[in-house]
Amino acid sequence: MQFDELKLDERILKAIGEHSFSSLTKCQESVLPHTLSGKDVMVQSKTGSGKTLCYLLTIFQKYVMAGGKEKALVIAPTRELAVQIENDAKSFSKYIDGYSVGCFYGGVGYQRQNKELDSALVVGTPGRLLDFRKSGKLDFSAFDIIVLDEADRMFDMGFYPDIQEVFRYSVNSKERQTMLFSATLSVKVQNLAWQYMNEPMEIHVEPEEITVKNIVQELFHVSKEEKFPLLLSLLHKTNPSSAIIFTNTKEKTVEVSDRLALNGYKSKYLMGDMEQKKRLRTLEELKKGEITILVATDVAARGLQIDDLELVVNYDIPEDFENYVHRIGRTARAGKSGKAITLACEEYIYGLEAIEDYIQMKIPVLWADECGLEPVEDKSKDYRPPRRYSKRDDRIRKAPLSAAVRPSGRKDRERRVPQRKDKKYRKEYKKSLPKEEKKLTLPEGKDLKKVRLSSIPVQKEEKGFFSFIRRLFSKEK
């Protein structure tokens, strides 16, 4: 089926033509005829099936037909996905006069986002959207269309109560159009649809096909010590123009990225603790080709759309078997081919069986010596990860000198004890300080047991109680 058969506005078709899209994907062919007619839909679709265009084209067409009076809300689970939807919406609506798109997510200031609250299309994460509602700046009842993208992911992240609150403050389900898209239609997803949607059509697009057919999957069994040298050999052989390497921990993400950079690769990392500006800048550098390799945690497994991504490497086998599908789904998008390589070490091998049961296939196993992989010199052999502070180190390091510490009363003013309410902590801190040895100066030839107090020379004139005691016991009997 072709896009021009949908009787879309010419301005929308012009933008679609610039993206070299002519025929609809199976998901779009199954969903668009129903959504364009105004029906609610509940769609189960795999990643990379073109579901974003399903609701965007519906939103644009209804906006044009209503003379610019339709407002739509798209809710996404992560900041990365929200930004991606914003970019797609701006790209496909650029020929619609006066159409505006606003994106709302946490990690940035409210001042810039306040100016976009009146946009025709509002895209955002649940937490930030509810913040604007509580402040009285965003009215959910003003939206004629509400879309939930990656609904199952939102519920996994604990946003189920937030989504319910959004619907409670919106108009009646019969007065709006609601679209729900999810990789799996769980019980929570179905309950939400039945409660807040108007007789939604349930559409399954190839639900049995969990993985993408065009992805070449390979598995290497390797020890933890040999994992990084094998990665270098694989990158040397495949020489990808763009790749994403997934790890299970933030520390390993930083380590792999740093070691790749030491070996001459243009590499950066992406994880949840990064500032939003830095995250967006890193993604933009990957899309523009300024960096070749992105090392990421599972925070980037969903909602990340990069055209022509050649390679995905599971440096660590994911602990959640569903994350394997979301990881490798970053490549082979829109029917293109791609490759996914998994490195199975002794630490995470236990997750392999669950993954193969889920995808209903055995991942082909390859061996380095049989694949003609050449050993590559590792220039990061002496790499040492940044020192990690313990909680106690962190408390000492962050204690402000002016208010949290005071001189200990000794002559060495550098020894200061943090003054905290926690007496146990102060006591432990004092014990950790090196103890001073008190040395007693004795006359030559005198033994410590036989020396008399009167024979110890007085170095300075003493006054008060101690002087009295000395004089009292200074007379020899």
C-alpha positions in Angstrom: 0.0 0.0 0.0 1.3 3.5 -0.9 1.1 6.6 1.2 -0.8 8.5 -1.5 -3.7 6.0 -1.2 -4.4 7.2 2.3 -5.7 10.6 1.0 -3.4 12.6 3.2 -2.9 16.3 2.8 -0.4 17.3 0.1 1.9 19.1 2.6 2.2 15.9 4.6 2.9 13.8 1.5 5.6 16.2 0.4 7.4 15.7 3.7 7.0 11.9 3.4 8.5 12.0 -0.1 11.6 13.8 1.1 12.3 10.9 3.4 12.2 8.4 0.5 9.2 6.6 2.0 6.8 5.3 -0.7 5.1 2.2 0.7 3.7 1.6 4.1 5.2 -0.9 6.6 3.0 -3.8 7.8 2.3 -1.9 11.0 1.3 1.3 9.3 -0.9 -0.5 6.8 -2.8 -2.2 9.7 -3.1 0.9 11.9 -3.4 4.0 9.8 -6.8 3.3 8.1 -8.4 3.0 11.6 -6.7 5.9 13.3 -7.3 8.3 10.4 -11.0 7.4 10.7 -10.9 8.5 14.4 -10.9 5.1 16.1 -9.0 4.2 19.3 -6.3 1.6 18.8 -4.3 -0.7 21.1 -1.3 -1.9 19.0 1.3 -4.5 19.8 4.2 -3.9 17.5 7.9 -4.7 17.5 10.6 -2.1 17.6 11.5 -0.5 14.2 8.1 -1.3 12.6 7.3 2.4 11.9 4.8 2.9 14.6 5.9 6.5 15.2 4.5 7.5 11.8 1.2 5.8 12.6 0.2 8.3 15.2 2.2 11.3 13.8 0.5 11.2 10.4 -2.9 10.8 12.2 -2.2 13.8 14.4 -1.1 16.0 11.4 -4.1 15.0 9.2 -6.6 15.7 11.9 -5.0 19.1 12.7 -5.2 20.1 9.0 -8.9 18.9 8.7 -9.8 20.8 11.9 -8.4 24.0 10.7 -5.6 24.1 13.2 -7.7 23.6 16.3 -6.7 20.0 17.2 -4.2 19.5 20.1 -2.3 16.3 20.7 -0.3 14.8 23.6 2.3 12.1 23.2 3.7 10.5 26.3 7.0 8.6 26.2 8.9 6.8 28.9 12.4 8.3 28.4 13.9 11.6 27.5 15.7 10.1 24.5 12.5 8.8 23.0 10.7 12.1 23.6 13.4 14.0 21.8 13.4 11.5 18.9 9.6 11.9 18.6 10.0 15.7 18.6 12.6 15.6 15.8 10.4 13.3 13.7 7.3 15.5 14.3 9.2 18.6 13.2 10.6 16.9 10.2 7.2 15.5 8.9 5.2 18.7 9.7 7.6 21.3 8.4 5.3 22.2 5.5 2.2 22.7 7.7 2.0 26.5 8.3 2.0 27.5 12.0 2.4 23.9 13.3 4.4 23.9 16.6 5.9 21.0 18.6 7.0 21.2 22.3 9.1 18.7 24.2 9.0 18.3 28.0 11.3 16.2 30.1 13.3 16.4 33.4 16.9 17.3 33.8 16.6 20.8 32.3 15.2 24.1 33.5 11.5 25.0 33.3 12.0 28.5 31.8 12.6 27.4 28.2 9.9 24.7 28.3 7.3 27.2 29.6 7.4 28.9 26.2 6.3 25.7 24.4 3.3 24.8 26.5 0.9 26.2 23.9 2.2 24.0 21.1 -0.2 22.0 18.9 1.8 18.8 19.7 3.1 18.3 23.2 5.6 15.4 23.7 6.9 14.6 27.1 7.7 12.2 29.9 5.0 11.6 32.6 6.9 13.2 35.5 7.5 16.6 33.8 4.0 16.7 32.3 2.5 16.2 35.7 4.7 18.9 37.2 3.3 21.4 34.7 -0.2 20.3 35.5 0.3 20.8 39.3 1.6 24.3 38.6 -1.5 25.1 36.6 0.4 25.7 33.3 -0.8 22.5 31.5 -4.4 21.4 31.1 -4.8 17.8 30.0 -8.5 18.4 29.1 -7.4 20.6 26.2 -6.0 17.7 24.3 -8.1 16.0 21.6 -5.6 13.2 21.0 -3.6 11.3 23.5 -0.9 8.8 22.5 1.0 6.4 24.8 4.2 5.2 23.2 6.2 2.2 24.6 3.4 1.7 27.2 4.9 -1.5 28.6 8.2 0.3 29.2 6.4 3.1 31.1 4.7 0.6 33.4 8.0 -1.2 34.0 9.5 2.1 35.1 6.7 2.7 37.6 4.7 5.3 35.6 1.4 3.4 35.8 -0.1 5.7 38.5 1.1 8.8 36.6 -0.6 7.6 33.4 -3.8 7.1 35.3 -3.6 10.6 36.7 -3.2 12.0 33.2 -6.4 10.3 32.0 -8.3 11.4 35.1 -7.7 15.0 34.3 -8.3 14.7 30.5 -11.7 14.8 28.8 -14.1 11.8 28.6 -12.8 8.9 26.5 -15.6 9.4 24.0 -14.6 13.0 23.4 -11.0 12.2 22.5 -9.0 9.8 20.4 -6.6 7.6 22.3 -3.8 5.5 20.7 -1.6 3.0 22.7 1.5 1.3 21.3 3.4 -1.4 23.1 5.9 -4.1 22.4 3.8 -6.5 24.6 0.2 -6.2 25.6 0.4 -7.2 29.2 -2.5 -7.3 31.7 -1.7 -3.8 32.9 -1.7 -2.4 29.4 -5.0 -4.1 28.6 -6.6 -2.9 31.9 -5.6 0.7 31.1 -7.1 0.4 27.6 -10.4 -1.0 28.9 -10.6 1.7 31.6 -9.6 4.8 29.7 -10.2 4.1 26.0 -13.3 4.1 23.9 -13.8 0.5 22.6 -10.2 0.3 21.2 -9.4 -2.0 18.3 -6.7 -4.5 19.3 -4.1 -4.9 16.6 -1.2 -7.4 16.6 1.5 -6.8 14.1 3.6 -10.0 13.7 3.5 -10.7 17.5 5.2 -14.1 17.0 8.2 -12.6 15.4 10.1 -11.2 18.3 13.4 -10.5 16.6 14.1 -8.8 13.3 14.7 -11.2 10.5 17.5 -9.2 8.9 19.7 -9.2 12.0 22.7 -11.5 11.8 23.2 -12.8 15.4 26.5 -14.3 16.6 27.7 -15.5 20.0 31.3 -15.8 21.3 32.1 -17.7 24.6 35.0 -15.8 26.2 36.5 -15.3 29.7 36.2 -11.9 31.4 39.9 -11.3 31.0 39.8 -11.9 27.2 36.6 -10.1 26.6 38.1 -6.7 25.7 40.9 -8.1 23.5 38.2 -10.0 21.6 36.2 -6.9 21.2 39.2 -5.1 19.6 39.6 -8.0 17.2 36.0 -7.9 16.2 36.0 -4.1 15.7 39.2 -4.4 13.6 37.6 -7.0 11.4 34.1 -5.5 10.9 35.3 -1.9 10.9 31.8 -0.5 11.4 30.9 3.1 10.5 28.6 3.2 13.6 28.1 0.8 16.5 26.5 0.6 19.9 28.1 -1.5 22.7 25.8 -2.4 25.6 27.1 -3.1 29.1 25.2 -4.0 32.3 26.8 -1.5 34.7 27.8 2.2 34.6 31.3 1.5 35.7 31.9 -0.9 32.9 30.4 1.6 30.4 33.0 4.2 31.4 35.8 1.7 31.3 35.0 0.2 27.9 34.6 3.7 26.4 37.8 5.0 27.8 39.8 1.9 26.7 38.4 2.2 23.2 39.4 5.8 23.0 42.9 4.8 24.1 43.0 2.4 21.2 42.2 5.1 18.7 38.4 4.7 18.4 36.1 7.7 18.5 34.1 6.5 21.4 31.8 8.1 24.1 29.5 6.6 26.7 25.8 7.1 27.5 24.1 6.3 30.9 21.4 7.5 33.2 23.5 9.8 35.5 24.6 12.1 32.7 23.3 15.6 32.4 20.6 16.0 29.7 22.6 18.4 27.6 25.5 16.0 27.5 23.3 13.0 26.6 21.7 14.9 23.7 25.0 16.1 22.5 26.5 12.6 22.5 23.6 11.2 20.6 23.8 14.0 18.0 27.5 13.4 17.6 26.8 9.7 16.9 24.1 10.5 14.3 26.4 13.0 12.5 29.2 10.5 12.4 31.5 12.6 14.7 31.9 9.5 16.9 31.9 5.9 15.7 31.1 3.9 18.8 28.6 4.6 21.6 29.0 2.6 24.8 25.7 2.5 26.7 23.6 0.9 29.5 20.1 -0.2 28.9 18.8 3.3 29.3 19.5 3.7 25.5 18.0 0.4 24.5 14.6 1.9 23.8 13.6 5.0 22.0 17.0 5.4 20.3 16.7 5.7 16.5 19.9 5.9 14.5 19.8 5.4 10.8 22.1 2.8 9.2 23.5 1.5 12.5 25.7 -1.4 11.4 26.6 -3.2 14.6 25.3 -3.8 18.1 27.6 -5.6 20.6 26.3 -7.1 23.8 29.5 -6.7 25.8 27.6 -8.1 28.7 24.6 -10.5 28.3 21.6 -8.6 29.6 20.1 -9.8 32.9 16.6 -9.2 31.6 16.0 -11.4 28.5 13.6 -8.8 27.0 16.4 -6.2 26.9 18.3 -8.4 24.5 15.5 -7.8 21.9 15.5 -4.1 22.6 19.2 -3.9 22.3 19.6 -5.7 19.0 16.6 -3.9 17.7 18.6 -0.7 17.4 20.0 -2.1 14.1 18.2 -3.4 11.1 15.5 -0.8 11.4 12.9 -0.1 8.6 13.8 -3.4 6.9 17.5 -2.8 6.7 20.1 -5.4 7.6 22.3 -5.4 10.6 24.5 -7.4 12.9 24.4 -8.2 16.6 27.4 -9.8 18.4 27.1 -11.1 22.0 30.1 -11.9 24.3 29.2 -14.5 26.8 31.5 -14.6 29.9 31.3 -16.6 33.1 29.6 -13.7 35.0 26.5 -13.3 32.8 26.3 -16.7 31.0 23.3 -17.7 33.2 21.1 -15.2 31.3 21.7 -16.9 27.9 19.2 -19.7 28.3 16.3 -17.3 29.1 17.1 -15.2 26.0 17.1 -18.2 23.7 13.9 -19.4 25.1 12.3 -16.0 24.6 13.5 -15.6 21.0 12.7 -19.3 20.3 16.1 -19.9 18.6 19.7 -20.8 19.4 22.1 -18.0 18.8 24.9 -19.3 16.5 28.1 -19.8 18.4 31.4 -18.8 16.8 35.0 -19.3 17.9 37.7 -16.6 17.6 40.3 -19.0 16.1 37.9 -20.3 13.5 36.7 -16.9 12.3 40.1 -15.7 11.3 40.2 -13.0 13.9 43.6 -11.4 14.2 45.0 -10.4 17.6 45.1 -6.6 18.0 47.5 -4.8 20.3 45.7 -3.4 23.3 47.0 0.0 24.1 44.9 0.2 27.2 46.5 -2.7 29.1 47.6 -0.4 32.0 44.2 1.3 32.2 43.0 1.9 35.8 39.4 2.9 36.4 38.8 6.1 38.3 38.9 5.7 42.1 35.5 5.0 43.6 34.8 6.7 47.0 33.2 4.8 49.7 30.3 6.4 51.6 32.6 7.4 54.4 35.1 8.9 52.1 32.4 10.8 50.4 31.1 12.3 53.7 34.6 13.4 54.6 35.3 14.9 51.2 32.0 16.8 51.0 32.1 18.2 54.6 32.5 22.0 54.3 35.4 23.3 56.4 33.7 26.5 57.6 30.6 24.9 59.1 31.2 21.2 59.5 34.7 21.1 61.1 36.6 22.8 63.9 40.1 22.7 65.2 40.9 19.8 67.4 42.6 22.0 70.0 46.1 20.7 69.2 49.0 22.7 67.9 48.7 21.0 64.5 45.7 22.9 63.1 45.6 20.7 60.0 44.1 17.8 62.0 40.4 18.6 62.1 37.5 16.5 63.1 34.2 16.8 61.2 31.5 17.9 63.6 28.4 15.8 62.9 25.4 14.9 64.9 26.5 11.3 64.5 28.7 10.8 67.6 29.6 7.3 66.5 30.9 8.6 63.2 33.1 11.2 64.9 34.5 8.6 67.3 35.4 6.3 64.4 37.0 9.2 62.5 39.2 10.1 65.5 40.3 6.4 65.9 41.3 6.4 62.2 43.7 9.3 62.7 47.4 8.3 63.4 48.2 8.3 67.1 50.9 10.6 68.4 53.7 9.0 70.4 54.5 10.9 73.7 58.2 10.7 74.4 59.7 11.5 77.8 63.1 13.1 77.8 65.4 11.5 80.5 68.8 12.5 81.8 71.7 10.4 80.5 72.3 7.2 82.4 68.9 7.2 84.1 66.5 4.3 83.8 62.8 4.9 83.4 61.9 2.8 86.5 64.5 4.4 88.8 64.3 8.0 87.7 63.0 10.5 90.2 60.7 13.3 89.3 63.2 15.8 90.7 65.9 14.7 88.3 63.9 15.5 85.2 65.0 18.9 84.0 62.3 21.5 83.9 62.3 23.1 80.4 60.2 26.1 81.3 58.8 27.7 84.4 55.5 26.1 85.5 52.7 27.6 87.5 49.6 26.4 89.1 48.6 22.9 90.3 51.3 20.9 88.4 54.0 23.2 89.8 52.8 22.5 93.3 52.8 18.7 92.8 56.4 18.9 91.4 57.7 20.9 94.4 55.8 18.5 96.8 57.5 15.4 95.6 60.8 16.8 94.6 62.5 16.3 98.0 64.4 13.1 98.2 63.8 10.9 101.2 
